[in-house]
Amino acid sequence: MYFDDIKLGMAVDTAPALIEKEKMVAFAYEYDNIPLHTDEEYAKNTPFGGLIAPGVMSFMSVWAKYLEVDFYG
């Protein structure tokens, strides 16, 4: 599939991307060590209300699901 083959409204079914807390925190300590990702007490007082995964980890977790279904061929 080429980029031009993608049409507005197209959808792809993928398995859910699950990020395990222990792996997320370990990733964050190594690659994105900010309290929003590593400190539960700090994260409780943010608009998110708790720890969140680093954006790069979130993206790669979803990207892996696209690769599993071979969306781009």
N, CA, C and O atoms as CSV, one atom per row, in Angstrom:
chain,resi,resn,atom,element,x,y,z
A,1,MET,N,N,0.840,-1.168,0.000
A,1,MET,CA,C,0.000,0.000,0.000
A,1,MET,C,C,0.886,1.231,0.000
A,1,MET,O,O,1.909,1.277,0.683
A,2,TYR,N,N,0.487,2.212,-0.762
A,2,TYR,CA,C,1.186,3.482,-0.811
A,2,TYR,C,C,0.362,4.535,-0.088
A,2,TYR,O,O,-0.838,4.356,0.124
A,3,PHE,N,N,1.005,5.633,0.291
A,3,PHE,CA,C,0.306,6.691,0.998
A,3,PHE,C,C,-0.920,7.160,0.227
A,3,PHE,O,O,-1.963,7.431,0.823
A,4,ASP,N,N,-0.802,7.259,-1.097
A,4,ASP,CA,C,-1.921,7.720,-1.924
A,4,ASP,C,C,-3.099,6.748,-1.907
A,4,ASP,O,O,-4.212,7.128,-2.272
A,5,ASP,N,N,-2.877,5.513,-1.493
A,5,ASP,CA,C,-3.956,4.524,-1.413
A,5,ASP,C,C,-4.841,4.722,-0.186
A,5,ASP,O,O,-5.934,4.162,-0.110
A,6,ILE,N,N,-4.380,5.503,0.757
A,6,ILE,CA,C,-5.164,5.746,1.969
A,6,ILE,C,C,-6.249,6.767,1.650
A,6,ILE,O,O,-5.970,7.839,1.114
A,7,LYS,N,N,-7.471,6.428,1.981
A,7,LYS,CA,C,-8.622,7.286,1.696
A,7,LYS,C,C,-9.284,7.722,2.994
A,7,LYS,O,O,-9.240,7.005,3.994
A,8,LEU,N,N,-9.886,8.878,2.975
A,8,LEU,CA,C,-10.618,9.395,4.116
A,8,LEU,C,C,-11.683,8.391,4.540
A,8,LEU,O,O,-12.456,7.915,3.709
A,9,GLY,N,N,-11.724,8.078,5.799
A,9,GLY,CA,C,-12.709,7.141,6.323
A,9,GLY,C,C,-12.257,5.696,6.377
A,9,GLY,O,O,-12.962,4.848,6.924
A,10,MET,N,N,-11.083,5.400,5.815
A,10,MET,CA,C,-10.570,4.031,5.893
A,10,MET,C,C,-10.326,3.668,7.348
A,10,MET,O,O,-10.021,4.529,8.174
A,11,ALA,N,N,-10.461,2.395,7.648
A,11,ALA,CA,C,-10.221,1.919,9.010
A,11,ALA,C,C,-9.434,0.618,8.945
A,11,ALA,O,O,-9.451,-0.097,7.942
A,12,VAL,N,N,-8.760,0.339,10.020
A,12,VAL,CA,C,-8.028,-0.917,10.136
A,12,VAL,C,C,-8.286,-1.453,11.538
A,12,VAL,O,O,-8.235,-0.708,12.516
A,13,ASP,N,N,-8.558,-2.732,11.628
A,13,ASP,CA,C,-8.764,-3.367,12.922
A,13,ASP,C,C,-7.452,-3.949,13.414
A,13,ASP,O,O,-6.803,-4.736,12.725
A,14,THR,N,N,-7.078,-3.550,14.609
A,14,THR,CA,C,-5.866,-4.075,15.230
A,14,THR,C,C,-6.211,-4.578,16.628
A,14,THR,O,O,-7.243,-4.229,17.201
A,15,ALA,N,N,-5.340,-5.386,17.142
A,15,ALA,CA,C,-5.474,-5.807,18.534
A,15,ALA,C,C,-5.185,-4.597,19.425
A,15,ALA,O,O,-4.456,-3.692,19.017
A,16,PRO,N,N,-5.739,-4.571,20.619
A,16,PRO,CA,C,-5.436,-3.456,21.527
A,16,PRO,C,C,-3.948,-3.421,21.875
A,16,PRO,O,O,-3.291,-4.458,21.966
A,17,ALA,N,N,-3.444,-2.230,22.065
A,17,ALA,CA,C,-2.060,-2.055,22.500
A,17,ALA,C,C,-2.069,-1.904,24.018
A,17,ALA,O,O,-2.602,-0.925,24.541
A,18,LEU,N,N,-1.498,-2.843,24.710
A,18,LEU,CA,C,-1.447,-2.831,26.164
A,18,LEU,C,C,-0.044,-2.459,26.621
A,18,LEU,O,O,0.937,-3.086,26.222
A,19,ILE,N,N,0.040,-1.443,27.452
A,19,ILE,CA,C,1.327,-1.040,28.011
A,19,ILE,C,C,1.299,-1.389,29.492
A,19,ILE,O,O,0.514,-0.826,30.255
A,20,GLU,N,N,2.147,-2.309,29.888
A,20,GLU,CA,C,2.205,-2.734,31.285
A,20,GLU,C,C,2.936,-1.682,32.114
A,20,GLU,O,O,3.957,-1.136,31.695
A,21,LYS,N,N,2.400,-1.415,33.281
A,21,LYS,CA,C,2.923,-0.347,34.138
A,21,LYS,C,C,4.415,-0.513,34.421
A,21,LYS,O,O,5.175,0.449,34.312
A,22,GLU,N,N,4.836,-1.716,34.780
A,22,GLU,CA,C,6.243,-1.921,35.128
A,22,GLU,C,C,7.158,-1.631,33.943
A,22,GLU,O,O,8.218,-1.026,34.107
A,23,LYS,N,N,6.750,-2.060,32.754
A,23,LYS,CA,C,7.552,-1.800,31.557
A,23,LYS,C,C,7.546,-0.312,31.222
A,23,LYS,O,O,8.562,0.239,30.798
A,24,MET,N,N,6.392,0.338,31.415
A,24,MET,CA,C,6.277,1.759,31.131
A,24,MET,C,C,7.208,2.564,32.025
A,24,MET,O,O,7.935,3.435,31.548
A,25,VAL,N,N,7.184,2.272,33.322
A,25,VAL,CA,C,8.024,3.017,34.257
A,25,VAL,C,C,9.504,2.763,33.968
A,25,VAL,O,O,10.310,3.693,34.016
A,26,ALA,N,N,9.867,1.526,33.670
A,26,ALA,CA,C,11.257,1.219,33.338
A,26,ALA,C,C,11.695,1.972,32.083
A,26,ALA,O,O,12.795,2.522,32.037
A,27,PHE,N,N,10.833,1.996,31.067
A,27,PHE,CA,C,11.118,2.740,29.841
A,27,PHE,C,C,11.298,4.222,30.167
A,27,PHE,O,O,12.244,4.860,29.704
A,28,ALA,N,N,10.384,4.757,30.964
A,28,ALA,CA,C,10.434,6.180,31.294
A,28,ALA,C,C,11.713,6.531,32.056
A,28,ALA,O,O,12.345,7.545,31.764
A,29,TYR,N,N,12.095,5.708,33.023
A,29,TYR,CA,C,13.340,5.992,33.762
A,29,TYR,C,C,14.535,6.068,32.819
A,29,TYR,O,O,15.446,6.870,33.024
A,30,GLU,N,N,14.527,5.242,31.802
A,30,GLU,CA,C,15.675,5.215,30.896
A,30,GLU,C,C,15.617,6.285,29.809
A,30,GLU,O,O,16.644,6.872,29.467
A,31,TYR,N,N,14.419,6.548,29.257
A,31,TYR,CA,C,14.349,7.392,28.060
A,31,TYR,C,C,13.579,8.701,28.216
A,31,TYR,O,O,13.761,9.610,27.406
A,32,ASP,N,N,12.721,8.823,29.236
A,32,ASP,CA,C,11.893,10.033,29.379
A,32,ASP,C,C,11.598,10.252,30.860
A,32,ASP,O,O,10.444,10.236,31.288
A,33,ASN,N,N,12.651,10.454,31.623
A,33,ASN,CA,C,12.563,10.461,33.077
A,33,ASN,C,C,12.002,11.783,33.606
A,33,ASN,O,O,12.742,12.645,34.079
A,34,ILE,N,N,10.682,11.918,33.515
A,34,ILE,CA,C,10.004,13.058,34.127
A,34,ILE,C,C,8.953,12.508,35.094
A,34,ILE,O,O,8.463,11.395,34.905
A,35,PRO,N,N,8.607,13.275,36.121
A,35,PRO,CA,C,7.696,12.763,37.153
A,35,PRO,C,C,6.334,12.305,36.633
A,35,PRO,O,O,5.723,11.414,37.224
A,36,LEU,N,N,5.858,12.880,35.568
A,36,LEU,CA,C,4.562,12.478,35.018
A,36,LEU,C,C,4.551,11.007,34.608
A,36,LEU,O,O,3.496,10.375,34.566
A,37,HIS,N,N,5.721,10.474,34.310
A,37,HIS,CA,C,5.840,9.076,33.891
A,37,HIS,C,C,6.362,8.151,34.992
A,37,HIS,O,O,6.214,6.933,34.898
A,38,THR,N,N,6.972,8.722,36.035
A,38,THR,CA,C,7.682,7.873,37.003
A,38,THR,C,C,7.275,8.059,38.463
A,38,THR,O,O,7.565,7.193,39.288
A,39,ASP,N,N,6.617,9.155,38.802
A,39,ASP,CA,C,6.299,9.464,40.202
A,39,ASP,C,C,4.782,9.492,40.392
A,39,ASP,O,O,4.118,10.445,39.984
A,40,GLU,N,N,4.240,8.444,41.013
A,40,GLU,CA,C,2.783,8.330,41.163
A,40,GLU,C,C,2.179,9.478,41.971
A,40,GLU,O,O,1.104,9.970,41.627
A,41,GLU,N,N,2.840,9.906,43.023
A,41,GLU,CA,C,2.308,10.995,43.842
A,41,GLU,C,C,2.242,12.293,43.037
A,41,GLU,O,O,1.245,13.014,43.091
A,42,TYR,N,N,3.294,12.580,42.301
A,42,TYR,CA,C,3.306,13.771,41.456
A,42,TYR,C,C,2.195,13.677,40.395
A,42,TYR,O,O,1.442,14.627,40.184
A,43,ALA,N,N,2.112,12.535,39.747
A,43,ALA,CA,C,1.168,12.355,38.641
A,43,ALA,C,C,-0.284,12.473,39.093
A,43,ALA,O,O,-1.140,12.869,38.301
A,44,LYS,N,N,-0.581,12.136,40.352
A,44,LYS,CA,C,-1.958,12.253,40.866
A,44,LYS,C,C,-2.461,13.686,40.817
A,44,LYS,O,O,-3.665,13.921,40.711
A,45,ASN,N,N,-1.550,14.641,40.895
A,45,ASN,CA,C,-1.922,16.056,40.934
A,45,ASN,C,C,-1.858,16.737,39.572
A,45,ASN,O,O,-1.842,17.965,39.489
A,46,THR,N,N,-1.823,15.959,38.527
A,46,THR,CA,C,-1.823,16.512,37.165
A,46,THR,C,C,-3.225,16.360,36.578
A,46,THR,O,O,-4.056,15.652,37.146
A,47,PRO,N,N,-3.493,17.002,35.473
A,47,PRO,CA,C,-4.802,16.826,34.827
A,47,PRO,C,C,-5.097,15.371,34.444
A,47,PRO,O,O,-6.258,15.014,34.245
A,48,PHE,N,N,-4.068,14.534,34.340
A,48,PHE,CA,C,-4.260,13.127,33.972
A,48,PHE,C,C,-4.689,12.285,35.172
A,48,PHE,O,O,-5.311,11.237,34.998
A,49,GLY,N,N,-4.369,12.725,36.372
A,49,GLY,CA,C,-4.763,12.018,37.578
A,49,GLY,C,C,-3.946,10.787,37.912
A,49,GLY,O,O,-4.271,10.060,38.850
A,50,GLY,N,N,-2.901,10.548,37.161
A,50,GLY,CA,C,-2.047,9.393,37.407
A,50,GLY,C,C,-0.941,9.321,36.374
A,50,GLY,O,O,-0.832,10.164,35.484
A,51,LEU,N,N,-0.127,8.293,36.517
A,51,LEU,CA,C,0.983,8.100,35.571
A,51,LEU,C,C,0.457,7.938,34.147
A,51,LEU,O,O,-0.603,7.352,33.927
A,52,ILE,N,N,1.197,8.455,33.206
A,52,ILE,CA,C,0.902,8.219,31.794
A,52,ILE,C,C,2.170,7.731,31.107
A,52,ILE,O,O,3.283,8.022,31.543
A,53,ALA,N,N,1.981,6.995,30.039
A,53,ALA,CA,C,3.116,6.470,29.270
A,53,ALA,C,C,3.758,7.586,28.454
A,53,ALA,O,O,3.067,8.495,27.992
A,54,PRO,N,N,5.069,7.522,28.275
A,54,PRO,CA,C,5.723,8.476,27.386
A,54,PRO,C,C,5.135,8.370,25.971
A,54,PRO,O,O,4.781,7.283,25.514
A,55,GLY,N,N,5.040,9.492,25.303
A,55,GLY,CA,C,4.445,9.524,23.971
A,55,GLY,C,C,5.113,8.587,22.985
A,55,GLY,O,O,4.431,7.914,22.212
A,56,VAL,N,N,6.428,8.533,22.997
A,56,VAL,CA,C,7.147,7.662,22.066
A,56,VAL,C,C,6.786,6.198,22.319
A,56,VAL,O,O,6.602,5.427,21.377
A,57,MET,N,N,6.687,5.822,23.586
A,57,MET,CA,C,6.322,4.443,23.904
A,57,MET,C,C,4.897,4.144,23.453
A,57,MET,O,O,4.619,3.070,22.919
A,58,SER,N,N,4.001,5.096,23.671
A,58,SER,CA,C,2.606,4.920,23.237
A,58,SER,C,C,2.532,4.741,21.724
A,58,SER,O,O,1.872,3.830,21.224
A,59,PHE,N,N,3.219,5.625,21.006
A,59,PHE,CA,C,3.207,5.534,19.545
A,59,PHE,C,C,3.751,4.198,19.063
A,59,PHE,O,O,3.151,3.552,18.204
A,60,MET,N,N,4.879,3.787,19.611
A,60,MET,CA,C,5.497,2.539,19.150
A,60,MET,C,C,4.644,1.323,19.497
A,60,MET,O,O,4.639,0.342,18.754
A,61,SER,N,N,3.925,1.375,20.613
A,61,SER,CA,C,3.042,0.270,20.990
A,61,SER,C,C,1.907,0.120,19.985
A,61,SER,O,O,1.539,-0.996,19.618
A,62,VAL,N,N,1.354,1.246,19.541
A,62,VAL,CA,C,0.288,1.213,18.532
A,62,VAL,C,C,0.869,0.847,17.166
A,62,VAL,O,O,0.272,0.064,16.427
A,63,TRP,N,N,2.015,1.403,16.835
A,63,TRP,CA,C,2.656,1.108,15.549
A,63,TRP,C,C,2.906,-0.394,15.392
A,63,TRP,O,O,2.722,-0.945,14.307
A,64,ALA,N,N,3.320,-1.047,16.462
A,64,ALA,CA,C,3.567,-2.489,16.421
A,64,ALA,C,C,2.312,-3.252,16.015
A,64,ALA,O,O,2.395,-4.276,15.337
A,65,LYS,N,N,1.146,-2.752,16.432
A,65,LYS,CA,C,-0.124,-3.414,16.072
A,65,LYS,C,C,-0.422,-3.253,14.585
A,65,LYS,O,O,-0.962,-4.164,13.957
A,66,TYR,N,N,-0.077,-2.110,14.027
A,66,TYR,CA,C,-0.228,-1.919,12.573
A,66,TYR,C,C,0.681,-2.875,11.807
A,66,TYR,O,O,0.290,-3.422,10.776
A,67,LEU,N,N,1.894,-3.072,12.315
A,67,LEU,CA,C,2.827,-3.979,11.651
A,67,LEU,C,C,2.318,-5.413,11.709
A,67,LEU,O,O,2.521,-6.174,10.763
A,68,GLU,N,N,1.665,-5.794,12.794
A,68,GLU,CA,C,1.123,-7.147,12.932
A,68,GLU,C,C,0.083,-7.462,11.854
A,68,GLU,O,O,0.020,-8.589,11.365
A,69,VAL,N,N,-0.726,-6.476,11.486
A,69,VAL,CA,C,-1.757,-6.726,10.458
A,69,VAL,C,C,-1.248,-6.390,9.059
A,69,VAL,O,O,-1.998,-6.495,8.088
A,70,ASP,N,N,0.019,-5.986,8.945
A,70,ASP,CA,C,0.650,-5.682,7.652
A,70,ASP,C,C,-0.154,-4.660,6.860
A,70,ASP,O,O,-0.356,-4.817,5.656
A,71,PHE,N,N,-0.612,-3.612,7.540
A,71,PHE,CA,C,-1.450,-2.576,6.916
A,71,PHE,C,C,-0.794,-1.946,5.706
A,71,PHE,O,O,-1.461,-1.679,4.707
A,72,TYR,N,N,0.498,-1.707,5.782
A,72,TYR,CA,C,1.185,-1.029,4.686
A,72,TYR,C,C,1.831,-1.982,3.683
A,72,TYR,O,O,2.402,-1.538,2.687
A,73,GLY,N,N,1.745,-3.270,3.936
A,73,GLY,CA,C,2.222,-4.255,2.974
A,73,GLY,C,C,3.684,-4.384,2.850
A,73,GLY,O,O,4.168,-5.193,2.059
